[in-house]
Amino acid sequence: MISLDLRHLPESYEVELCHDQGYFPVVVGLRGDEVVAILRGGAGHIGIRGRLDLVRSMDGGKTWQAPRVIVDSEVDDRNPAAGLATDGTLILAYHAQGSYNAQDHFDSSLKRAQARLTLSSDGGFTWTPTHPLGYEPYSAYSPYGHIVALPDGTLFMPIYGPQPGNVADEIAVRDGACLVRSYDNGQTWSDPSCIALGYNETALAILPNGDALAAVRSDDRGQMLAVCRSSDGGRTWSKPIQITAELEHPADLTVLTNGWILMVFGIRHDPLGIHALISRNNGHTWDVRRLLVADSLPGPDLGYPSIARSGDHLVIVYYSAPRREWSQADDPTGCVARALLVSERQLVRALGDI
């Protein structure tokens, strides 16, 4: 049940970041009103010509500059994870996917993938040469979403890949939602923890009480979202508790200034769109009433919403691509990255009136 259309709040503002590209955006707030989004260009949902671009806003997300290329190698550069270290370093980790045959068709059996990293000390204008992530056991894994900082400066990066798991009393390999840590502002990564087996793309948030909350996407046919909690610095996690229905994923999380948690996620079944949920008790329970970010999107290739803060406003970025056959998934034509700007003050007030 939709209880509030966020587009109808008095100061809400919708804007296009870029078109014919924009998959898998990750948005990061910098100083003042400066916001950057790192997203996919060059190809569609898949495609060896995929690259990673940066778009920048200097006015809190109301207008955006033309995309600038960050990474464009001979393989498919995709699946960005990004965040700020406490010293101001902007970090980009990504999945360099080279499993394409001579006809440039994706072939997972080739197993040519690598997690890679680049850093910027000037807000994304210049970047270090890319290099492998450096943690060998996860060398072929995929980073995802927001890199988050703990109060002591430790960084958590969500990353996923195959993990051994006990399934029906037999050892099997399943996707695992994991994290790796950095203690040097993103220069090196190690010290992993597994959040949940059978899950992949993960959003993380550090809660006011010090707990960590994870929203994880299941890798089964249902592809729903569940949440897990850690009270020991991400070392151990509670069992996943399902939050959304099938084909409602993946998520991003942010903690509002009053302590509530906002979760945004894609709706990949009819009616196609972007929804959000609120938790008022550190993620233990979630309001049954949903918030609407976007609807009437043209096809199920959508979402990957990402949230940044600019002053009082939340900048919610997502993408939407036309409905097309999977055989045409390398075509980015018609894909659009958009943002909805929402006043946090008005959001909290409106939810209090419902």
Summary of the structure (lengths in Angstrom):
residues: 354
radius of gyration: 18.8
end to end distance: 12.8
largest distance: 59.0
contacts: 1265
relative contact order: 0.17
helix: 6%
strand: 51%
